Amino acid sequence: MSSSVGAMSTDSPTVPTIRPAAAWEAPGGIPAHRTLRQAPTFLRALGVGSALLAHGLARVDADGSAAYLESSTARNRALYLRDGFAEPGELTSLAGARPVAMWRAARVEAPTA
């Protein structure tokens, strides 16, 4: 499995500390860039996650690819549902958490004439 998990650390209160949380293969052996990161509390509810998700999904769409993720909070799932993800099912592999698998089918833009 070739995966990418990164981390960035800083002492500045205005620059996020990003901690890697997990990496895994996408279902069915689908090629994927596997990175999951967590931002500190002071950066939440500022639109940062929405902006990063929009950027990532634009790249996925440009490739004509689908997207897969796992989310363990209702708040995050609402964000992902707004961006076209569906909930194929709940995962039960983590003690104390109830993550939900989420899938977004490939979106290919129609060529303009």
C-alpha positions as CSV (number, residue, x, y, z in Angstrom):
1,M,0.0,0.0,0.0
2,S,1.4,3.4,-0.9
3,S,-0.2,6.0,1.2
4,S,0.5,9.6,2.1
5,V,0.2,10.7,5.7
6,G,1.7,14.1,6.6
7,A,2.0,16.3,9.6
8,M,2.9,20.0,10.1
9,S,3.7,21.5,13.5
10,T,4.3,25.0,14.6
11,D,4.3,27.1,17.7
12,S,2.4,29.9,16.1
13,P,-1.3,30.2,17.3
14,T,-2.3,31.4,13.8
15,V,-0.9,28.4,11.9
16,P,-2.6,25.1,12.4
17,T,-1.0,22.0,13.8
18,I,-2.1,19.2,11.6
19,R,-2.0,15.7,13.0
20,P,-2.3,12.6,10.9
21,A,-5.2,10.4,12.0
22,A,-5.3,7.4,9.7
23,A,-4.5,6.0,6.3
24,W,-6.0,3.0,4.5
25,E,-6.8,1.6,1.0
26,A,-9.9,2.7,-0.7
27,P,-12.6,0.0,-1.2
28,G,-12.2,-2.3,-4.1
29,G,-8.5,-1.4,-4.6
30,I,-9.5,2.0,-6.1
31,P,-6.4,4.2,-6.5
32,A,-6.5,6.9,-3.9
33,H,-4.5,9.5,-2.1
34,R,-5.1,8.5,1.5
35,T,-4.7,11.4,3.9
36,L,-6.8,12.3,6.9
37,R,-5.9,15.3,9.0
38,Q,-7.3,17.0,12.1
39,A,-7.2,20.7,12.8
40,P,-7.2,22.3,16.3
41,T,-10.4,23.5,17.8
42,F,-9.7,27.2,17.2
43,L,-9.9,26.6,13.4
44,R,-13.2,24.9,13.4
45,A,-16.4,26.6,12.1
46,L,-14.4,29.1,10.0
47,G,-15.0,27.5,6.7
48,V,-11.5,26.0,6.5
49,G,-12.8,22.4,6.2
50,S,-15.3,23.4,3.5
51,A,-12.7,25.2,1.5
52,L,-10.2,22.3,1.7
53,L,-13.0,19.8,0.8
54,A,-14.0,22.0,-2.2
55,H,-10.5,22.2,-3.4
56,G,-9.9,18.4,-3.0
57,L,-13.2,17.5,-4.7
58,A,-12.4,19.9,-7.6
59,R,-9.2,17.9,-8.2
60,V,-11.1,14.6,-7.9
61,D,-13.7,15.8,-10.4
62,A,-11.0,17.0,-12.8
63,D,-9.7,13.4,-12.8
64,G,-13.2,11.9,-13.2
65,S,-12.7,10.0,-10.0
66,A,-14.9,9.0,-7.1
67,A,-14.2,9.9,-3.4
68,Y,-14.4,7.8,-0.3
69,L,-14.1,8.9,3.4
70,E,-15.1,7.8,6.9
71,S,-16.7,10.2,9.3
72,S,-17.5,9.7,13.0
73,T,-19.4,12.9,13.7
74,A,-22.9,14.0,12.6
75,R,-21.5,17.6,12.1
76,N,-18.9,16.4,9.6
77,R,-21.3,14.1,7.9
78,A,-23.6,17.0,7.2
79,L,-20.7,18.8,5.5
80,Y,-20.0,15.8,3.4
81,L,-23.6,15.2,2.5
82,R,-23.9,18.8,1.2
83,D,-21.0,18.0,-1.1
84,G,-22.6,15.0,-2.7
85,F,-21.4,12.1,-0.5
86,A,-23.9,9.3,0.4
87,E,-23.8,7.0,3.4
88,P,-23.5,3.4,2.3
89,G,-23.2,2.1,5.8
90,E,-21.9,2.3,9.3
91,L,-18.6,0.8,10.2
92,T,-18.1,-1.0,13.5
93,S,-14.4,-1.6,13.6
94,L,-13.4,1.1,16.1
95,A,-14.1,0.7,19.8
96,G,-16.0,3.7,21.2
97,A,-16.6,5.3,17.8
98,R,-19.3,4.8,15.2
99,P,-17.7,6.0,11.9
100,V,-19.8,6.0,8.8
101,A,-18.4,5.1,5.4
102,M,-19.3,7.8,2.8
103,W,-19.0,7.6,-0.9
104,R,-19.2,10.2,-3.7
105,A,-19.5,9.0,-7.2
106,A,-17.3,10.4,-9.9
107,R,-18.6,13.7,-11.4
108,V,-17.5,14.4,-14.9
109,E,-18.2,17.8,-16.3
110,A,-19.8,17.8,-19.8
111,P,-17.5,19.3,-22.4
112,T,-18.5,22.8,-23.5
113,A,-19.0,23.4,-27.2
